[in-house]
Amino acid sequence: MNNALETLKERGFFQQCTDIDGLSELMDNGPVTFYVGTDPTGPSLHIGHMVPFFALRHLREAGHCGIALIGGGTARIGDPSGKTEMRKIISYDEIDKNVARFERQLDKFIGFDGKTALLDNNKYWLADMNYIDFMRDIGSCFSVNRMLTFESYKKRMETGLSFLEFSYQLLQSYDFLKLHERHNCCLQIGGDDQWGNIVAGADLIRRKTGKTVYGLTFPLITRSDGKKMGKTEKGALFLDPEMTPVFDFFQYWRNVADADVRKFLLLFTFLPVPEIDTIMAGDINKAKERLAWEVTAVIHGKDEADKALAGAKAAFGGGGDRASMPTVQLDELLFAGNGINAVDLYVAAGLVTSKSDARRLIQQGGAAYTGASGVEKPLTDISVLFTAADFDEQKELMLRAGKKKIIRVIIR
């Protein structure tokens, strides 16, 4: 097997291929142009979107040319693959704003140079397309019976599939054809939920040009407990630090299950496999810390990774830099007179979203604080009042919710 494909397989980026022998031979004979697509249906990429883009970087490192295709056109419909219900339709203006955000995030991660890494947008050929011409030229190449055999459609037929979504496969297949024409793209890669769309695109190119192209999919990444990777209590693990603060991003990886550490080091870092094996032979908590730092550095930069590590040590390890911890500033008037009760303080600090959540947390023994004494104390009484006297000399107070959530409260 071609070395680049061996690398992908060794690191976990391999589920299905339309013709592994043919693709391997093609890649042995010179650089191959391939593409990864993503639809900007939200304001930020999340870590689940990034799996194919990590693979893109591995393939680029091996000398191949990668295209990141942003679906400024297909986002107007929404891909039914992997969805139990129809996506919310968003405005064209909102899609364009999302496209700009995706472009910035991907450029930071990939570094588009116009030669070995390209950026394209299917809005260029889909937005003003003539429907009748498209259906004559492209729709005539598709069998409805065959489309209905693909898992993405079979699942949605049970809950309801609109014609709008049903047409998505035609559009994604057309994308592959257009990229083949524009850039001699011969390979599409993506998550295994895209298998039907990828196979359909390869078949369309064969019908229209007589040429053979290839598709390669990766496993859908789940945690060892079977849940979807990258999901947090607050939702998806976004790349935008306004949506997922860097500290929270770092802590997600620091707190993954032991059984997931090696898999995630292979998928979400660029460390050599022998180095990963050495890391895994040591202390598991050190391995988790390394995983968290590496992924944060790749996505947010080394400086932000260093700050997150320092903040984590300050919060949980007894050391580090408190200034790097999640911090909230509260008005000193809240602590005047008799002060503010524990329930209201936890809500004001943003550790919980409601007073009922705060009461439950405190009454179940999940709350604690570190104040003037410098020693963490359990908080079990919802009627406890906090005043300025509870803060240390730097006017700081640490609040903890459960084992993994902590915040530094400063009086302003």
WODAVEN-V769927 format. One record per pair of residues at least 6 apart in sequence whose ideal C-beta (glycine too) atoms are under 8 Angstrom apart, sorted by sequence separation. I is the first residue (numbers start at 1). J is the second residue. D is the distance in whole Angstrom. If there is no record, write none. Layout:
BEGIN
I|J|D + I|J|D
END
This chain:
BEGIN
8|14|5 + 17|23|6 + 26|32|6 + 60|66|5 + 80|86|7 + 106|112|8 + 111|117|6 + 112|118|6 + 147|153|6 + 148|154|7 + 179|185|4 + 180|186|7 + 188|194|8 + 205|211|6 + 206|212|6 + 222|228|6 + 223|229|5 + 230|236|6 + 231|237|7 + 238|244|4 + 265|271|6 + 313|319|5 + 314|320|4 + 334|340|5 + 346|352|5 + 347|353|8 + 352|358|5 + 361|367|5 + 370|376|5 + 371|377|8 + 391|397|5 + 400|406|5 + 38|45|7 + 59|66|6 + 110|117|5 + 112|119|5 + 190|197|8 + 206|213|8 + 221|228|8 + 222|229|6 + 230|237|4 + 237|244|6 + 266|273|7 + 269|276|8 + 279|286|8 + 280|287|6 + 297|304|8 + 313|320|3 + 314|321|6 + 347|354|7 + 351|358|8 + 369|376|7 + 370|377|7 + 388|395|8 + 390|397|6 + 399|406|7 + 1|9|7 + 78|86|7 + 79|87|8 + 153|161|6 + 190|198|6 + 205|213|5 + 220|228|8 + 221|229|4 + 236|244|8 + 241|249|8 + 256|264|6 + 271|279|8 + 279|287|5 + 296|304|6 + 297|305|4 + 300|308|8 + 312|320|7 + 313|321|8 + 314|322|5 + 340|348|7 + 347|355|6 + 368|376|5 + 369|377|6 + 398|406|6 + 399|407|5 + 5|14|8 + 23|32|8 + 57|66|8 + 78|87|3 + 148|157|7 + 156|165|7 + 176|185|7 + 221|230|8 + 296|305|4 + 311|320|6 + 352|361|6 + 358|367|8 + 368|377|6 + 398|407|7 + 56|66|4 + 188|198|5 + 202|212|8 + 234|244|8 + 266|276|6 + 310|320|4 + 311|321|7 + 314|324|7 + 315|325|5 + 351|361|8 + 368|378|5 + 369|379|6 + 398|408|6 + 399|409|6 + 38|49|5 + 78|89|7 + 202|213|5 + 253|264|7 + 265|276|5 + 279|290|6 + 294|305|8 + 309|320|8 + 310|321|4 + 311|322|8 + 314|325|5 + 315|326|8 + 334|345|8 + 344|355|7 + 347|358|6 + 367|378|7 + 368|379|6 + 386|397|7 + 397|408|8 + 398|409|7 + 56|68|7 + 107|119|7 + 176|188|6 + 201|213|8 + 202|214|7 + 232|244|8 + 237|249|6 + 293|305|5 + 296|308|5 + 311|323|8 + 343|355|5 + 346|358|4 + 367|379|4 + 396|408|6 + 397|409|4 + 76|89|8 + 106|119|7 + 153|166|7 + 188|201|6 + 202|215|5 + 293|306|8 + 311|324|3 + 365|378|7 + 367|380|8 + 396|409|7 + 38|52|8 + 188|202|8 + 201|215|7 + 234|248|8 + 262|276|7 + 265|279|7 + 307|321|7 + 310|324|4 + 311|325|4 + 334|348|7 + 344|358|8 + 396|410|6 + 5|20|7 + 53|68|7 + 75|90|8 + 237|252|6 + 253|268|8 + 265|280|8 + 293|308|8 + 311|326|7 + 343|358|4 + 346|361|7 + 365|380|6 + 395|410|6 + 36|52|4 + 76|92|7 + 103|119|6 + 153|169|8 + 199|215|6 + 232|248|7 + 292|308|7 + 293|309|6 + 308|324|7 + 342|358|7 + 343|359|6 + 346|362|7 + 394|410|8 + 395|411|4 + 36|53|6 + 198|215|4 + 292|309|7 + 307|324|4 + 362|379|6 + 363|380|7 + 369|386|8 + 372|389|7 + 5|23|7 + 262|280|5 + 330|348|6 + 362|380|6 + 372|390|6 + 374|392|7 + 391|409|8 + 1|20|7 + 5|24|6 + 36|55|8 + 76|95|7 + 147|166|7 + 150|169|8 + 198|217|7 + 261|280|7 + 330|349|7 + 343|362|7 + 362|381|7 + 363|382|7 + 371|390|4 + 372|391|6 + 36|56|5 + 75|95|5 + 195|215|7 + 232|252|6 + 289|309|7 + 292|312|8 + 328|348|8 + 342|362|6 + 362|382|5 + 371|391|6 + 372|392|5 + 391|411|6 + 2|23|7 + 328|349|5 + 346|367|7 + 369|390|8 + 371|392|6 + 372|393|8 + 2|24|4 + 5|27|7 + 34|56|8 + 99|121|6 + 147|169|6 + 172|194|8 + 176|198|8 + 195|217|5 + 230|252|8 + 265|287|8 + 269|291|7 + 328|350|6 + 376|398|7 + 1|24|5 + 2|25|8 + 4|27|6 + 72|95|6 + 75|98|7 + 194|217|6 + 261|284|7 + 268|291|8 + 271|294|6 + 289|312|8 + 359|382|5 + 388|411|6 + 72|96|7 + 75|99|8 + 99|123|8 + 173|197|7 + 177|201|7 + 358|382|8 + 376|400|7 + 2|27|4 + 34|59|6 + 172|197|4 + 176|201|3 + 180|205|5 + 188|213|8 + 192|217|4 + 265|290|8 + 269|294|4 + 342|367|7 + 2|28|5 + 175|201|7 + 176|202|7 + 187|213|7 + 188|214|8 + 189|215|8 + 191|217|6 + 192|218|6 + 258|284|5 + 261|287|5 + 265|291|5 + 268|294|8 + 269|295|6 + 371|397|5 + 72|99|5 + 142|169|8 + 169|196|7 + 173|200|5 + 174|201|8 + 177|204|6 + 186|213|5 + 187|214|5 + 188|215|5 + 189|216|5 + 190|217|6 + 191|218|6 + 192|219|6 + 193|220|6 + 261|288|6 + 264|291|6 + 268|295|5 + 370|397|7 + 371|398|8 + 142|170|6 + 169|197|5 + 172|200|7 + 173|201|4 + 176|204|7 + 177|205|5 + 185|213|8 + 186|214|6 + 187|215|7 + 188|216|8 + 189|217|7 + 190|218|7 + 192|220|6 + 270|298|7 + 369|397|6 + 370|398|4 + 70|99|5 + 168|197|8 + 172|201|6 + 176|205|6 + 180|209|7 + 187|216|7 + 189|218|7 + 191|220|6 + 265|294|7 + 269|298|7 + 369|398|6 + 34|64|6 + 36|66|7 + 38|68|7 + 40|70|6 + 170|200|8 + 173|203|8 + 174|204|7 + 261|291|6 + 268|298|7 + 369|399|5 + 370|400|8 + 33|64|7 + 34|65|7 + 35|66|7 + 36|67|7 + 38|69|7 + 39|70|8 + 40|71|7 + 139|170|6 + 142|173|8 + 169|200|5 + 173|204|4 + 177|208|6 + 180|211|8 + 264|295|8 + 368|399|8 + 369|400|7 + 31|63|5 + 32|64|5 + 33|65|4 + 34|66|6 + 35|67|4 + 36|68|6 + 37|69|4 + 38|70|6 + 39|71|4 + 40|72|7 + 70|102|5 + 138|170|6 + 177|209|8 + 225|257|7 + 256|288|7 + 367|399|8 + 368|400|5 + 31|64|5 + 32|65|7 + 33|66|8 + 34|67|7 + 35|68|7 + 36|69|7 + 37|70|8 + 38|71|7 + 70|103|7 + 180|213|6 + 223|256|7 + 224|257|5 + 255|288|7 + 367|400|7 + 31|65|6 + 33|67|7 + 35|69|5 + 37|71|6 + 41|75|5 + 223|257|6 + 254|288|5 + 367|401|6 + 39|74|5 + 40|75|5 + 138|173|7 + 224|259|4 + 229|264|8 + 253|288|7 + 254|289|6 + 256|291|7 + 366|401|6 + 39|75|4 + 70|106|8 + 134|170|8 + 138|174|6 + 224|260|5 + 366|402|5 + 27|64|7 + 37|74|8 + 41|78|6 + 176|213|7 + 223|260|6 + 254|291|8 + 342|379|6 + 13|51|7 + 68|106|5 + 253|291|5 + 254|292|4 + 39|78|7 + 138|177|8 + 253|292|4 + 342|381|7 + 343|382|5 + 39|79|6 + 134|174|8 + 252|292|8 + 342|382|6 + 361|401|6 + 13|54|8 + 152|193|6 + 251|292|7 + 341|382|7 + 342|383|7 + 345|386|5 + 361|402|7 + 13|55|5 + 68|110|6 + 151|193|8 + 250|292|5 + 253|295|5 + 341|383|6 + 342|384|5 + 153|196|7 + 250|293|7 + 253|296|7 + 341|384|7 + 342|385|8 + 66|110|7 + 68|112|7 + 151|195|8 + 152|196|5 + 341|385|6 + 342|386|7 + 13|58|7 + 126|171|6 + 150|195|8 + 151|196|7 + 152|197|8 + 340|385|7 + 341|386|8 + 41|87|6 + 150|196|3 + 221|267|7 + 249|295|8 + 250|296|5 + 339|385|4 + 340|386|6 + 8|55|6 + 11|58|7 + 249|296|6 + 338|385|6 + 339|386|5 + 73|121|8 + 74|122|6 + 126|174|8 + 339|387|4 + 351|399|6 + 41|90|7 + 68|117|7 + 70|119|7 + 72|121|5 + 73|122|4 + 122|171|8 + 125|174|8 + 147|196|8 + 338|387|7 + 339|388|8 + 352|401|7 + 8|58|6 + 60|110|8 + 65|115|7 + 66|116|7 + 67|117|8 + 68|118|7 + 70|120|7 + 71|121|8 + 72|122|6 + 73|123|4 + 76|126|8 + 150|200|8 + 246|296|7 + 249|299|7 + 337|387|8 + 349|399|5 + 351|401|4 + 7|58|6 + 8|59|7 + 65|116|5 + 66|117|5 + 67|118|5 + 68|119|5 + 69|120|5 + 70|121|5 + 71|122|5 + 72|123|3 + 73|124|8 + 249|300|7 + 335|386|6 + 336|387|8 + 339|390|8 + 57|109|8 + 64|116|8 + 65|117|7 + 66|118|7 + 67|119|8 + 68|120|7 + 69|121|7 + 70|122|8 + 73|125|7 + 74|126|7 + 335|387|5 + 336|388|8 + 53|106|7 + 57|110|7 + 65|118|7 + 67|120|6 + 69|122|6 + 73|126|3 + 122|175|5 + 125|178|5 + 147|200|7 + 335|388|5 + 346|399|7 + 4|58|7 + 41|95|8 + 43|97|7 + 56|110|7 + 73|127|6 + 246|300|5 + 345|399|7 + 351|405|6 + 4|59|6 + 7|62|7 + 40|95|6 + 43|98|6 + 72|127|8 + 250|305|7 + 335|390|8 + 346|401|7 + 42|98|7 + 53|109|6 + 60|116|6 + 122|178|7 + 332|388|6 + 335|391|8 + 351|407|6 + 41|98|7 + 44|101|6 + 45|102|6 + 53|110|7 + 60|117|6 + 251|308|8 + 350|407|7 + 4|62|4 + 40|98|4 + 43|101|6 + 44|102|8 + 142|200|7 + 246|304|5 + 250|308|4 + 254|312|6 + 349|407|5 + 3|62|7 + 4|63|8 + 40|99|5 + 50|109|7 + 120|179|7 + 241|300|7 + 249|308|7 + 250|309|7 + 4|64|7 + 45|105|5 + 239|299|6 + 349|409|5 + 40|101|7 + 44|105|7 + 45|106|7 + 56|117|8 + 246|307|7 + 247|308|5 + 250|311|8 + 251|312|7 + 40|102|5 + 120|182|8 + 141|203|8 + 142|204|8 + 246|308|5 + 250|312|6 + 120|183|8 + 141|204|6 + 241|304|8 + 38|102|7 + 247|311|5 + 345|409|8 + 118|183|7 + 247|312|7 + 138|204|7 + 141|207|5 + 141|208|7 + 82|152|7 + 81|152|4 + 84|155|7 + 80|152|6 + 84|156|8 + 80|153|7 + 83|156|7 + 85|159|6 + 86|160|8 + 322|396|7 + 84|159|6 + 85|160|8 + 80|156|5 + 86|162|6 + 335|411|7 + 247|324|7 + 86|164|8 + 247|325|7 + 248|326|7 + 86|165|6 + 247|326|5 + 328|407|6 + 330|409|6 + 332|411|5 + 326|406|7 + 327|407|7 + 328|408|7 + 329|409|8 + 330|410|7 + 331|411|8 + 332|412|7 + 80|161|6 + 245|326|7 + 325|406|7 + 326|407|5 + 327|408|4 + 328|409|6 + 329|410|5 + 330|411|6 + 331|412|6 + 325|407|7 + 326|408|7 + 327|409|8 + 328|410|7 + 329|411|8 + 330|412|7 + 315|398|8 + 325|408|5 + 327|410|6 + 329|412|4 + 35|120|8 + 37|122|8 + 80|165|4 + 79|165|8 + 80|166|8 + 322|408|6 + 77|164|6 + 78|165|7 + 77|165|6 + 80|168|6 + 79|168|5 + 77|167|7 + 78|168|7 + 316|406|7 + 77|168|5 + 315|406|5 + 79|172|7 + 315|408|8 + 74|168|7 + 77|171|7 + 74|171|5 + 73|171|7 + 74|172|6 + 74|175|7 + 71|175|8 + 69|175|6 + 82|191|8 + 69|179|7 + 82|193|4 + 67|179|6 + 81|193|4 + 81|194|6 + 81|196|7 + 67|183|6 + 81|197|7 + 65|183|8 + 67|185|6 + 79|197|8 + 59|189|8 + 56|189|7 + 55|189|6 + 105|239|5 + 37|172|7 + 105|240|7 + 52|189|6 + 37|175|7 + 52|190|5 + 82|220|8 + 52|191|7 + 101|240|7 + 51|191|7 + 35|176|8 + 35|179|5 + 255|404|6 + 33|183|5 + 35|185|5 + 33|184|6 + 34|185|6 + 37|188|8 + 33|185|5 + 34|186|7 + 35|187|7 + 36|188|8 + 33|186|6 + 34|187|4 + 35|188|6 + 36|189|6 + 37|190|7 + 251|404|6 + 32|186|6 + 33|187|7 + 34|188|7 + 35|189|8 + 36|190|6 + 32|187|6 + 34|189|6 + 26|186|7 + 55|218|7 + 23|187|7 + 52|218|7 + 51|218|6 + 51|221|6 + 48|221|7 + 16|192|6 + 15|192|5 + 16|195|6 + 15|195|8 + 18|198|8 + 48|228|7 + 18|199|6 + 48|229|7 + 47|229|7 + 48|230|5 + 47|230|4 + 18|202|6 + 46|230|6 + 26|214|7 + 48|236|7 + 47|236|8 + 48|237|8 + 50|239|8 + 109|298|7 + 22|212|7 + 46|236|4 + 47|237|4 + 109|299|7 + 23|214|4 + 46|237|6 + 47|238|8 + 22|214|7 + 46|238|5 + 47|239|7 + 19|212|8 + 23|216|7 + 45|238|7 + 46|239|7 + 44|238|4 + 45|239|5 + 19|214|6 + 44|239|6 + 45|240|8 + 18|214|5 + 44|240|4 + 17|214|7 + 18|215|5 + 43|240|7 + 17|215|7 + 18|216|8 + 16|215|8 + 17|216|5 + 44|243|5 + 16|216|7 + 17|217|8 + 43|243|7 + 16|217|5 + 14|216|7 + 15|217|5 + 15|218|5 + 14|218|7 + 15|219|5 + 13|218|5 + 14|219|8 + 12|218|7 + 12|219|7 + 8|216|8 + 58|270|8 + 54|267|6 + 57|270|7 + 54|268|6 + 51|267|7 + 50|268|8 + 47|268|8 + 50|299|8 + 12|263|6 + 47|299|8 + 12|266|5 + 13|267|7 + 11|266|4 + 12|267|5 + 10|266|8 + 11|267|6 + 11|273|7 + 10|273|6
END
